[in-house]
Structure formats: C-alpha cells, structure tokens
Amino acid sequence: MFVACVHIHVKPEYVEQFIRATEDNHRNTIQEPGALRFDVIQQQDDPTRFVLYEVYRDESAIEAHRGTAHYARWRDAVSEWMAEPRHAVKYDGLFPADAEGWQTRQ
C-alpha cells in the first residue's frame, strides 16, 4: 500500500472553508477504485493544522487521484488559504497486509 500523510497549516480565517472543501475532496476520493482511505484529522491544540491520511493501492492510484476533477477543485480552492506550503511524508503500508484491511467502510 502507498500511504501519504499530508501536513497542512491553514490561515485561521479560512479554517471553516478549508474543512468544507476538504470534505468534498474526501467524499469523492473514497469513491475512487484505487483509494483505500482518505482520513482528515485536525490538531486539537491548534485547529489551523490538519493531516490528510491517504492510503492507495499503489503509486499509480495516487497519480490517478491527482488527475481527478475533485482533486483539482480542492487544490485550486485551498491554495490561497495555506499559512505555509503543505508537505507530504510518504510511507509503505505494512499492516494490514491486504487492501481490504485498509479500505474505508461506508
């Protein structure tokens, strides 16, 4: 599995708009065939900081995600709301060992 933790720092005045735009991205991403998880978490002691926890079957699935209309819509909407550039840390998913164990349940 291909896992990315995307760290995002949003300007305080844009937190609510960021959450709404990211919810749209989340709802659409979990419908993609190669996307297994797309979790959005907000830091408790600093609500301007978020992490997108994304799990894909492989790197080609994340590339497909980056080519979707909902990703482009999100990327363009949130770009001016960032307090600093977002950054991703990439991981190899070890456990669960199979894709079904990672998949978001609906």
MIDOSE-1310 file (N, C-alpha, C; in nm, 2 decimals, decimal comma, always signed):
residues 106
mfva	+0,08/-0,12/+0,00/+0,00/+0,00/+0,00/+0,09/+0,12/+0,00; +0,04/+0,23/-0,06/+0,11/+0,36/-0,07/+0,03/+0,45/+0,03; +0,10/+0,50/+0,13/+0,04/+0,58/+0,23/+0,11/+0,72/+0,23; +0,03/+0,83/+0,24/+0,09/+0,96/+0,25/+0,01/+1,03/+0,36
cvhi	+0,09/+1,10/+0,44/+0,04/+1,19/+0,54/+0,07/+1,33/+0,50; -0,03/+1,40/+0,46/-0,01/+1,54/+0,41/-0,04/+1,64/+0,52; +0,06/+1,71/+0,56/+0,05/+1,81/+0,67/+0,02/+1,95/+0,61; -0,09/+2,00/+0,67/-0,14/+2,13/+0,62/-0,16/+2,23/+0,73
hvkp	-0,12/+2,35/+0,71/-0,14/+2,46/+0,80/-0,22/+2,57/+0,73; -0,34/+2,59/+0,78/-0,43/+2,68/+0,72/-0,44/+2,82/+0,80; -0,45/+2,93/+0,72/-0,47/+3,06/+0,79/-0,60/+3,05/+0,87; -0,59/+3,11/+0,99/-0,71/+3,10/+1,08/-0,84/+3,14/+1,02
eyve	-0,84/+3,24/+0,94/-0,97/+3,29/+0,89/-1,03/+3,20/+0,78; -0,96/+3,10/+0,74/-1,00/+3,01/+0,63/-1,03/+2,86/+0,68; -1,02/+2,84/+0,81/-1,04/+2,70/+0,86/-1,17/+2,64/+0,82; -1,28/+2,71/+0,84/-1,41/+2,66/+0,80/-1,43/+2,63/+0,65
qfir	-1,38/+2,72/+0,57/-1,39/+2,70/+0,43/-1,30/+2,58/+0,39; -1,18/+2,57/+0,45/-1,09/+2,45/+0,42/-1,16/+2,32/+0,46; -1,23/+2,32/+0,57/-1,29/+2,19/+0,61/-1,40/+2,16/+0,51; -1,48/+2,25/+0,47/-1,59/+2,22/+0,37/-1,53/+2,17/+0,24
ated	-1,42/+2,24/+0,19/-1,36/+2,20/+0,06/-1,30/+2,06/+0,08; -1,24/+2,03/+0,19/-1,17/+1,91/+0,21/-1,27/+1,79/+0,23; -1,39/+1,82/+0,28/-1,49/+1,72/+0,30/-1,54/+1,68/+0,16; -1,55/+1,77/+0,06/-1,59/+1,74/-0,07/-1,48/+1,65/-0,14
nhrn	-1,36/+1,68/-0,11/-1,25/+1,60/-0,17/-1,25/+1,46/-0,11; -1,27/+1,45/+0,02/-1,28/+1,32/+0,09/-1,39/+1,24/+0,03; -1,51/+1,29/+0,02/-1,62/+1,21/-0,02/-1,60/+1,16/-0,16; -1,54/+1,24/-0,25/-1,51/+1,19/-0,38/-1,40/+1,10/-0,39
tiqe	-1,29/+1,12/-0,31/-1,17/+1,04/-0,32/-1,20/+0,89/-0,27; -1,28/+0,87/-0,17/-1,31/+0,74/-0,12/-1,40/+0,66/-0,22; -1,44/+0,72/-0,33/-1,52/+0,65/-0,43/-1,42/+0,60/-0,54; -1,30/+0,65/-0,54/-1,20/+0,61/-0,65/-1,16/+0,46/-0,63
pgal	-1,15/+0,39/-0,73/-1,12/+0,24/-0,72/-0,98/+0,22/-0,65; -0,89/+0,30/-0,67/-0,76/+0,28/-0,61/-0,73/+0,34/-0,47; -0,83/+0,42/-0,42/-0,82/+0,48/-0,29/-0,88/+0,40/-0,19; -0,80/+0,36/-0,08/-0,85/+0,28/+0,02/-0,89/+0,36/+0,15
rfdv	-0,82/+0,47/+0,17/-0,86/+0,55/+0,29/-0,83/+0,70/+0,25; -0,91/+0,79/+0,31/-0,88/+0,93/+0,30/-0,93/+0,99/+0,42; -0,85/+0,99/+0,53/-0,90/+1,04/+0,65/-0,85/+1,19/+0,67; -0,93/+1,27/+0,73/-0,89/+1,41/+0,76/-0,89/+1,43/+0,91
iqqq	-0,78/+1,47/+0,96/-0,77/+1,49/+1,11/-0,73/+1,64/+1,13; -0,78/+1,69/+1,24/-0,75/+1,83/+1,28/-0,68/+1,83/+1,42; -0,57/+1,91/+1,43/-0,50/+1,91/+1,55/-0,58/+1,97/+1,67; -0,58/+1,91/+1,78/-0,66/+1,96/+1,89/-0,61/+2,09/+1,95
ddpt	-0,48/+2,10/+1,97/-0,43/+2,22/+2,03/-0,40/+2,34/+1,94; -0,42/+2,31/+1,81/-0,40/+2,41/+1,70/-0,49/+2,38/+1,59; -0,62/+2,43/+1,59/-0,71/+2,39/+1,49/-0,69/+2,44/+1,35; -0,58/+2,51/+1,33/-0,54/+2,55/+1,19/-0,45/+2,45/+1,13
rfvl	-0,42/+2,34/+1,20/-0,33/+2,23/+1,14/-0,41/+2,10/+1,12; -0,38/+2,05/+1,00/-0,46/+1,93/+0,96/-0,36/+1,83/+0,90; -0,40/+1,70/+0,91/-0,33/+1,59/+0,84/-0,43/+1,52/+0,75; -0,40/+1,50/+0,63/-0,47/+1,41/+0,54/-0,40/+1,28/+0,54
yevy	-0,47/+1,17/+0,58/-0,41/+1,04/+0,59/-0,46/+0,96/+0,47; -0,38/+0,94/+0,37/-0,43/+0,88/+0,25/-0,36/+0,75/+0,22; -0,45/+0,65/+0,19/-0,39/+0,52/+0,16/-0,45/+0,48/+0,02; -0,36/+0,44/-0,07/-0,39/+0,40/-0,21/-0,33/+0,26/-0,23
rdes	-0,39/+0,19/-0,32/-0,34/+0,05/-0,36/-0,19/+0,06/-0,40; -0,15/+0,16/-0,48/-0,02/+0,18/-0,53/+0,00/+0,32/-0,57; +0,12/+0,35/-0,62/+0,15/+0,49/-0,66/+0,07/+0,53/-0,78; +0,04/+0,44/-0,87/-0,05/+0,48/-0,99/-0,19/+0,52/-0,94
aiea	-0,24/+0,47/-0,83/-0,37/+0,51/-0,78/-0,36/+0,66/-0,73; -0,25/+0,69/-0,67/-0,24/+0,83/-0,62/-0,22/+0,93/-0,74; -0,15/+0,88/-0,84/-0,14/+0,96/-0,96/-0,28/+0,98/-1,03; -0,36/+0,88/-1,03/-0,49/+0,89/-1,09/-0,58/+0,98/-1,00
hrgt	-0,56/+0,98/-0,87/-0,63/+1,07/-0,78/-0,59/+1,22/-0,82; -0,47/+1,24/-0,84/-0,42/+1,38/-0,87/-0,48/+1,43/-1,01; -0,53/+1,34/-1,09/-0,58/+1,37/-1,22/-0,73/+1,39/-1,22; -0,80/+1,38/-1,10/-0,94/+1,39/-1,09/-0,99/+1,54/-1,08
ahya	-1,11/+1,56/-1,12/-1,17/+1,70/-1,11/-1,18/+1,74/-0,97; -1,22/+1,65/-0,88/-1,24/+1,69/-0,74/-1,11/+1,73/-0,67; -1,00/+1,66/-0,71/-0,87/+1,70/-0,65/-0,83/+1,84/-0,70; -0,84/+1,86/-0,83/-0,81/+1,99/-0,89/-0,89/+2,10/-0,83
rwrd	-1,02/+2,07/-0,81/-1,11/+2,17/-0,74/-1,06/+2,20/-0,60; -1,03/+2,10/-0,53/-0,98/+2,12/-0,39/-0,84/+2,20/-0,39; -0,75/+2,15/-0,47/-0,61/+2,21/-0,48/-0,63/+2,36/-0,51; -0,71/+2,39/-0,61/-0,72/+2,53/-0,65/-0,79/+2,62/-0,54
avse	-0,89/+2,56/-0,48/-0,97/+2,63/-0,38/-0,88/+2,66/-0,25; -0,80/+2,57/-0,21/-0,73/+2,58/-0,08/-0,60/+2,65/-0,09; -0,55/+2,67/-0,21/-0,41/+2,71/-0,23/-0,38/+2,85/-0,16; -0,48/+2,94/-0,17/-0,46/+3,07/-0,10/-0,49/+3,07/+0,05
wmae	-0,54/+2,96/+0,10/-0,58/+2,95/+0,24/-0,46/+2,90/+0,32; -0,36/+2,85/+0,26/-0,25/+2,79/+0,33/-0,16/+2,90/+0,40; -0,13/+2,87/+0,53/-0,03/+2,96/+0,60/+0,11/+2,93/+0,56; +0,13/+2,81/+0,50/+0,26/+2,77/+0,45/+0,24/+2,65/+0,35
prha	+0,33/+2,62/+0,27/+0,31/+2,51/+0,17/+0,28/+2,38/+0,24; +0,19/+2,31/+0,19/+0,16/+2,17/+0,25/+0,28/+2,08/+0,21; +0,30/+1,98/+0,30/+0,40/+1,88/+0,26/+0,36/+1,74/+0,30; +0,40/+1,65/+0,22/+0,36/+1,51/+0,24/+0,48/+1,42/+0,28
vkyd	+0,45/+1,33/+0,37/+0,55/+1,23/+0,41/+0,49/+1,10/+0,35; +0,57/+1,02/+0,28/+0,53/+0,90/+0,21/+0,57/+0,78/+0,29; +0,49/+0,68/+0,30/+0,51/+0,56/+0,37/+0,47/+0,44/+0,29; +0,53/+0,32/+0,33/+0,48/+0,19/+0,28/+0,39/+0,14/+0,38
glfp	+0,27/+0,10/+0,34/+0,18/+0,04/+0,44/+0,21/-0,11/+0,46; +0,24/-0,15/+0,58/+0,28/-0,28/+0,62/+0,16/-0,37/+0,67; +0,09/-0,32/+0,76/-0,03/-0,39/+0,82/-0,14/-0,29/+0,83; -0,26/-0,34/+0,79/-0,30/-0,47/+0,74/-0,22/-0,50/+0,61
adae	-0,20/-0,63/+0,59/-0,12/-0,67/+0,48/-0,20/-0,67/+0,35; -0,34/-0,68/+0,35/-0,42/-0,67/+0,23/-0,50/-0,55/+0,22; -0,53/-0,51/+0,10/-0,60/-0,39/+0,07/-0,73/-0,38/+0,14; -0,80/-0,49/+0,16/-0,94/-0,48/+0,22/-0,93/-0,44/+0,37
gwqt	-0,82/-0,47/+0,43/-0,80/-0,42/+0,57/-0,78/-0,27/+0,58; -0,74/-0,21/+0,48/-0,72/-0,06/+0,48/-0,85/+0,01/+0,43; -0,93/-0,05/+0,36/-1,04/+0,02/+0,29/-1,14/+0,08/+0,39; -1,18/+0,20/+0,35/-1,28/+0,28/+0,43/-1,41/+0,20/+0,41
rq	-1,48/+0,18/+0,52/-1,61/+0,12/+0,52/-1,72/+0,22/+0,52; -1,82/+0,20/+0,44/-1,93/+0,30/+0,43/-2,06/+0,24/+0,47
